[in-house]
Amino acid sequence: MTNKETLIKARALIKKGWTQKYYVKDKDGKHLDIPFAGGEPEGATCYCVLGAIFAAAGWGHQGQDCKILIRDILDGSITGWNDHPSRTQAEVLSLFDRAIQEA
């Protein structure tokens, strides 16, 4: 999978549902673990920026490449940006749109 394909897949996860403070949660707000190789955890309903990337690509090389691309766009902490109290899902989707264009 290319970086662009990974980011498109991650964006689709964010569109389905976005969260802060945890990589991925279920409908009850329970934190779920992402398998090392990636994939959607059973019952997952929302993802943060990094959770979406790692669910789309796994924790290995591909996921790390996309993480770096996003970090470079933000010029700073992905977690800090995602978890900012005024952040919105629309802003996160726009971030992915920009990353997809740059990939």
Secondary structure, DSSP 8 states (H G I E B T S, - for coil): --HHHHHHHHHHHHHH-B-SSSSEEETT--B----TT----TTEEEE-HHHHHHHHH-SSHHHHHHHHHHHHHHTS-HHHHHT-TT--HHHHHHHHHHHHHH-
